[in-house]
């Protein structure tokens, strides 16, 4: 989903090649939506999907659990 913040970032930074831009507010909102939809469930984030430290810190602070596939992912 391209939020206005992402569109503004792309308009001002103009990356020369492909890039991934993630709005942490969207990550936060999506996590909360999962919590609301599945109140009796433990939510796991697959670290291999995107191991960006900012995402992992945010989700850890929100109480997420993590699915990891290697020692390196656990150490993140």
Secondary structure, 3 states (H helix, E strand, C coil): CCCHHHHHHHHHHCCCCCCCCCCHHHHHHHHHHHHHHCCCCCCEEEHHHCCCHHHHHHHHHCCCEEECCCHHHHHC
